[in-house]
Amino acid sequence: AQSVSQHNHHVILSEAASLELGCNYSYGGTVNLFWYVQYPGQHLQLLLKYFSGDPLVKGIKGFEAEFIKSKFSFNLRKPSVQWSDTAEYFCAVNAGGGSNYKLTFGKGTLLTVNP
Amino acid sequence: NAGVMQNPRHLVRRRGQEARLRCSPMKGHSHVYWYRQLPEEGLKFMVYLQKENIIDESGMPKERFSAEFPKEGPSILRIQQVVRGDSAAYFCASSENPGLYYEQYFGPGTRLTVT
């Protein structure tokens, strides 16, 4: 069975600091990878996704993620965070194939950005 | 994204009662997915439905849980004879077409508390 590990439960940064949130998955085959964000009081929203091609993926709001197949990782980065980035971030994996609708999520990382 | 509606947002049930959770997908979406988030866990896939059909219920507990998506009206996740372990957040998502090339849009979730 697939599983997703997010290393940090809660990250606290000051504005303008750089961000990297870790995500590792356990699945040996082809995977599709996602980062979702949940702002306070709002729904889960898709931040970015990787299916194939360039392993460096650009998302909305200046976020990017890098797929490193050899490390089974898909870390989320942003060079300079803002107070409005305060939210919970979820990494998710799909194994593709016949169940290419089924997402497995990590436990989430709460990011707090102090002004 | 705000188009996926779930109600109620919070539901309290005593052990042994029934819980009914409703999900109205975004306009034009005929594919619905239910996920459950247990405390301190990530979201986990439960079931995938199209109108009047259950496509994949591999993530549903074998007993007490059922789901439907009738021709008219919202999708319903039904939990009979609830137990404390059913306390969780239940999220619904919808998509225009199946497969993750079509984004799953999430609702705000229903938080079920079993006392």
Interface residues (C-beta under 8 A of the other chain):
Chain A: V4 Q6 N32 F34 Y36 Q42 H43 L44 Q45 L46 K49 F51 F90 A92 N94 S99 N100 Y101 K102 L103 T104 F105 G106 K107 G108
Chain B: N1 A2 V4 H31 Y33 Y35 Q37 E40 E41 G42 L43 K44 F45 Y48 D56 G59 F91 S95 P98 G99 L100 Y101 E103 Q104 Y105 F106 G107 P108
